[in-house]
Amino acid sequence: MLIGEVARRSGVSARMLRHYDSLGLVRPTGRTDAGYRQYSSEDIRRIFHIESLRSLGLSLRDVGRALDDPGFTPSALVDDLIRQTRERIAGETELLTRLRRIGAAEPAGWEDVLQIVALLHALGSESAGRRQRAALSSVDEVPMPVEALVEAALSETDPNVAGALRWALAHSGDGGLALLAEGLGAPVAEVRKRAVESIAEIPDDAATTLLRDALTNSDIVVRRYAALALGARGVADPVPTLIDMIVEKANDVAAADALSALAGDPALADQIATRLVDCLAHDTVAPSARRRLTQALAGIPGITASRALAELSRDGDRVVALTAAYVLTLRDCVGQGP
């Protein structure tokens, strides 16, 4: 079979067949009287073998070794091809992600594209200072793709850079909330913590809804961060969690401050005081926890809290009694005025 017919049947161009011939990969078995290459059935079979091996990513040199070396074993070469393919896929995936992020930023011109690329590179820098500057400049310059900000915020370990990223996310609108919500269910505890911290700094209603949902998260750290953030927003839902934090001495000062802020609403003050009093009455509450609860009660205005403090001023725990009596004294002074 002449080279033209082989090319048509095999799909391998005549130019490539000549190249195979020059490399010694497939040498036609014969020649016609006019000197044209003539391929046998075995030659054509070898061409198909070459193409099959090339489809796996083997170089022509490796193809020749595989076909001609009886001692050649494919396992090491296949393992190396797997590694190379994974690296290539990772590189292509990274490029695709970068292109998608640039497209999402809707650049107006190539100058915007270049600025976005520069910011993305800086955000992935090993220098914490460069990452921080990139996060801060993403608000004033060409907007950083929100997906990149979320990814960086969920992976950042430097506290200063993390703060800058949360600030940038808070100024980017609520576009990143869906991605941050996914972060709340991440398998890594640190990622879940960073997600709820980022959501806590986004001031809109959608973020508040996510924080409310986070109060039932399986991760206690997420629940506690959500409770503090909701308390600062004047949402009453986290009161039970905040009281538990005081009992368990888990950021108890911040939890007591959150309860005090919520108690600024007269409708909530008595409810919070009642819950604190109920908790104080439990026999299972440790003495140290009762003292913290008494201190928290001191920050709650209203008649219910005052009555409870009066009762606690006669408590068998001297520290509790002295704390309650001191708070009552202060309340009396405030009530009498100058």
Secondary structure as GFF3:
##gff-version 3
##sequence-region A 1 338
A	DSSP	alpha_helix	3	10	.	.	.	ID=ss1
A	DSSP	alpha_helix	14	23	.	.	.	ID=ss2
A	DSSP	beta_strand	30	31	.	.	.	ID=ss3
A	DSSP	beta_strand	37	38	.	.	.	ID=ss4
A	DSSP	alpha_helix	41	55	.	.	.	ID=ss5
A	DSSP	alpha_helix	60	68	.	.	.	ID=ss6
A	DSSP	alpha_helix	74	104	.	.	.	ID=ss7
A	DSSP	alpha_helix	110	123	.	.	.	ID=ss8
A	DSSP	alpha_helix	128	140	.	.	.	ID=ss9
A	DSSP	alpha_helix	146	155	.	.	.	ID=ss10
A	DSSP	alpha_helix	159	170	.	.	.	ID=ss11
A	DSSP	alpha_helix	177	183	.	.	.	ID=ss12
A	DSSP	alpha_helix	189	200	.	.	.	ID=ss13
A	DSSP	alpha_helix	205	214	.	.	.	ID=ss14
A	DSSP	alpha_helix	220	232	.	.	.	ID=ss15
A	DSSP	alpha_helix	239	247	.	.	.	ID=ss16
A	DSSP	alpha_helix	252	262	.	.	.	ID=ss17
A	DSSP	alpha_helix	266	280	.	.	.	ID=ss18
A	DSSP	alpha_helix	287	297	.	.	.	ID=ss19
A	DSSP	alpha_helix	303	312	.	.	.	ID=ss20
A	DSSP	alpha_helix	318	336	.	.	.	ID=ss21
###
